[in-house]
Amino acid sequence: MENHCQCCIVGAGPAGVLLALLLARKGVSVKLLEIHADLNRDFRGDTVHASTLEILDQIGLAENLLELTHAKMRGVRINTPRRSFDIVSFSRLKTKFPYIAMMPQEIFLNYLLQEAMKFENFEVQFSTAVNGLVEKDGRVAGVRAKQGGDTITLHCDLVVAADGRFSKLRKMAGFAAQVQTPPMDVAWLRLPSKPEDVEHGGAFYIADGRLCVLLMRPGEWQIGYVFPKGDFSEIKKAGIQAIRDGIARTVPWLRDRVDLIQDFSSLHLLSVKSDRLEQWYKEGLLLIGDSAHVMSPVGGVGINYAINDAVESANVLTGPLLDNRVSPKHLAEVQRRRMGPTQSIQRVQGVLQKNIVARALKNQEFDLPLIAKILLKIPVLRDIPARIVALGISRVRIEDP
Ligand SMILES: Cc1cc2nc3c(=O)[nH]c(=O)nc-3n(C[C@H](O)[C@H](O)[C@H](O)COP(=O)(O)OP(=O)(O)OC[C@H]3O[C@@H](n4cnc5c(N)ncnc54)[C@H](O)[C@@H]3O)c2cc1C
């Protein structure tokens, strides 16, 4: 099967789906290729940040999105056996959406996809595994993919790799990354929530060298059991009861339901990585989202950054794609706009990993660093963490909505 379009996007995550929508609504012919049969995947992160809602509001999509199932996270607290610290409060931020909407990513992505499908110049192909780049005269000119038993070749003016943290296109194109090694891994699991639960948003619980992250989802808690990097095999050896006990000791009000964790198949291991490509493009190919920069989960900013990459890509590339004149200069401009915020947030994540996460995982009484306590007391400074999480280091906008 031979095929042609102006822009082929590989990967239907937040970056790929939003970019497809933004380009399609401006008339660019777009094909979106996704390896899975649908958008239903467990534990991909359910955070729709204020900046994403502001962007969708620009094109009239925020209101209907918020009609769909979600919970609102209005702040984040650190709890230790002795004290609690309100480290992030979104309610004081100057935005129409002073919260994080906790929405299963499948619902969020399907909503954007349905909007994209309203345009005849857009097509999505599921169960399509991209496994090769088509090169012509030294530039990328399309992709090859497996679709069931068939191999398809798709020719296009631009390939956008939005294929996530294990990006195949990154490897095939031979890009080099700068790698950070965060000090932790995370096992994700779910437990049901109850109306009488003491938390109503996001929280960190720290006790005896253990750290649990709680994220509110509709009807349940998504729990991140954080442990020192590489320790998962030790944890497995200790058995599932040790996980139940660990969670119950760290978050005492979950004691009444930890027995619902049946075995290790209830746990989803996230081997935490953080890296960033030095160059995000070559002629005919652009990488965005996690394929350009894998984010540590600290601050829950991965989706936000993927979305912002998509918006800036659309801002820069829509005109050149419509005129069939995309050049490396345009791709360099996308990288220029996004590299600074990415470098900055990864630096901030590095500091938080060292000063909060690594400290929390030491088996001694946890306290916030003095500088953080001072920061949280000063009105003009205390909202900086909330602003960075909700809105990013710099606000991104659709330039021609
Ligand atoms: C367990 C877990 C929890 C997380 N929690 C949060 C959170 O709470 N908040 C947050 O902001 N971030 C979170 N993240 C990070 C967040 O999921 C990513 O940063 C974000 O999804 C990146 O978006 P993306 O579009 O770049 O890539 P992805 O969302 O990874 O999407 C990539 C897509 O490409 C597809 N694909 C891959 N290879 C191919 C191929 N060869 N051919 C075709 N398709 C392909 C994949 O199936 C996938 O659909 C979490 C990540 C994990 C793993």
The ligand as an SDF file (V2000), in Angstrom:
LIG
                    3D

 53 58  0  0  0  0  0  0  0  0999 V2000
    3.3360    5.1900   34.8150 C   0  0  0  0  0  0  0  0  0  0  0  0
    3.4050    6.6030   34.3220 C   0  0  0  0  0  0  0  0  0  0  0  0
    2.7440    7.6070   35.0220 C   0  0  0  0  0  0  0  0  0  0  0  0
    2.8280    8.9280   34.5830 C   0  0  0  0  0  0  0  0  0  0  0  0
    2.1650    9.9030   35.2710 N   0  0  0  0  0  0  0  0  0  0  0  0
    2.1800   11.1720   34.8020 C   0  0  0  0  0  0  0  0  0  0  0  0
    1.4210   12.2140   35.4120 C   0  0  0  0  0  0  0  0  0  0  0  0
    0.7110   11.9800   36.4060 O   0  0  0  0  0  0  0  0  0  0  0  0
    1.4710   13.4620   34.8810 N   0  0  0  0  0  0  0  0  0  0  0  0
    2.2250   13.7350   33.7810 C   0  0  0  0  0  0  0  0  0  0  0  0
    2.2510   14.8820   33.3260 O   0  0  0  0  0  0  0  0  0  0  0  0
    2.9460   12.7780   33.1810 N   0  0  0  0  0  0  0  0  0  0  0  0
    2.9300   11.5120   33.6400 C   0  0  0  0  0  0  0  0  0  0  0  0
    3.6510   10.5440   33.0060 N   0  0  0  0  0  0  0  0  0  0  0  0
    4.4470   10.9170   31.8300 C   0  0  0  0  0  0  0  0  0  0  0  0
    3.5340   11.1020   30.6320 C   0  0  0  0  0  0  0  0  0  0  0  0
    2.7650    9.9330   30.4310 O   0  0  0  0  0  0  0  0  0  0  0  0
    4.3660   11.4120   29.3960 C   0  0  0  0  0  0  0  0  0  0  0  0
    5.2760   12.4550   29.6710 O   0  0  0  0  0  0  0  0  0  0  0  0
    3.4690   11.8350   28.2520 C   0  0  0  0  0  0  0  0  0  0  0  0
    2.4930   10.8630   28.0010 O   0  0  0  0  0  0  0  0  0  0  0  0
    4.2970   12.0620   27.0130 C   0  0  0  0  0  0  0  0  0  0  0  0
    3.4340   12.2310   25.9240 O   0  0  0  0  0  0  0  0  0  0  0  0
    3.8900   11.8290   24.4650 P   0  0  0  0  0  0  0  0  0  0  0  0
    2.7250   12.1260   23.5790 O   0  0  0  0  0  0  0  0  0  0  0  0
    5.1920   12.4600   24.1440 O   0  0  0  0  0  0  0  0  0  0  0  0
    4.1900   10.2640   24.5230 O   0  0  0  0  0  0  0  0  0  0  0  0
    3.2670    9.0400   24.9710 P   0  0  0  0  0  0  0  0  0  0  0  0
    2.1360    9.4820   25.7850 O   0  0  0  0  0  0  0  0  0  0  0  0
    4.1840    8.0330   25.5180 O   0  0  0  0  0  0  0  0  0  0  0  0
    2.6700    8.5230   23.6070 O   0  0  0  0  0  0  0  0  0  0  0  0
    3.4670    7.8380   22.6660 C   0  0  0  0  0  0  0  0  0  0  0  0
    2.5450    7.0400   21.7720 C   0  0  0  0  0  0  0  0  0  0  0  0
    3.3090    6.4740   20.7150 O   0  0  0  0  0  0  0  0  0  0  0  0
    2.8920    5.1300   20.4990 C   0  0  0  0  0  0  0  0  0  0  0  0
    3.9960    4.4370   19.8160 N   0  0  0  0  0  0  0  0  0  0  0  0
    5.1650    4.0580   20.3720 C   0  0  0  0  0  0  0  0  0  0  0  0
    5.9450    3.4610   19.4480 N   0  0  0  0  0  0  0  0  0  0  0  0
    5.2410    3.4590   18.2780 C   0  0  0  0  0  0  0  0  0  0  0  0
    5.5170    2.9840   16.9670 C   0  0  0  0  0  0  0  0  0  0  0  0
    6.6850    2.3790   16.6510 N   0  0  0  0  0  0  0  0  0  0  0  0
    4.5740    3.1410   16.0020 N   0  0  0  0  0  0  0  0  0  0  0  0
    3.3940    3.7490   16.2920 C   0  0  0  0  0  0  0  0  0  0  0  0
    3.0860    4.2160   17.5390 N   0  0  0  0  0  0  0  0  0  0  0  0
    4.0120    4.0870   18.5090 C   0  0  0  0  0  0  0  0  0  0  0  0
    2.5850    4.6320   21.8950 C   0  0  0  0  0  0  0  0  0  0  0  0
    1.7540    3.5030   21.8920 O   0  0  0  0  0  0  0  0  0  0  0  0
    1.9120    5.8560   22.5140 C   0  0  0  0  0  0  0  0  0  0  0  0
    0.5140    5.8590   22.3140 O   0  0  0  0  0  0  0  0  0  0  0  0
    3.5890    9.2370   33.4280 C   0  0  0  0  0  0  0  0  0  0  0  0
    4.2530    8.2250   32.7240 C   0  0  0  0  0  0  0  0  0  0  0  0
    4.1610    6.9140   33.1570 C   0  0  0  0  0  0  0  0  0  0  0  0
    4.8810    5.8460   32.3750 C   0  0  0  0  0  0  0  0  0  0  0  0
  1  2  1  0
  2  3  1  0
  2 52  2  0
  3  4  2  0
  4  5  1  0
  4 50  1  0
  5  6  2  0
  6  7  1  0
  6 13  1  0
  7  8  2  0
  7  9  1  0
  9 10  1  0
 10 11  2  0
 10 12  1  0
 12 13  2  0
 13 14  1  0
 14 15  1  0
 14 50  1  0
 15 16  1  0
 16 17  1  0
 16 18  1  0
 18 19  1  0
 18 20  1  0
 20 21  1  0
 20 22  1  0
 22 23  1  0
 23 24  1  0
 24 25  2  0
 24 26  1  0
 24 27  1  0
 27 28  1  0
 28 29  2  0
 28 30  1  0
 28 31  1  0
 31 32  1  0
 32 33  1  0
 33 34  1  0
 33 48  1  0
 34 35  1  0
 35 36  1  0
 35 46  1  0
 36 37  1  0
 36 45  1  0
 37 38  2  0
 38 39  1  0
 39 40  1  0
 39 45  2  0
 40 41  1  0
 40 42  2  0
 42 43  1  0
 43 44  2  0
 44 45  1  0
 46 47  1  0
 46 48  1  0
 48 49  1  0
 50 51  2  0
 51 52  1  0
 52 53  1  0
M  END
$$$$
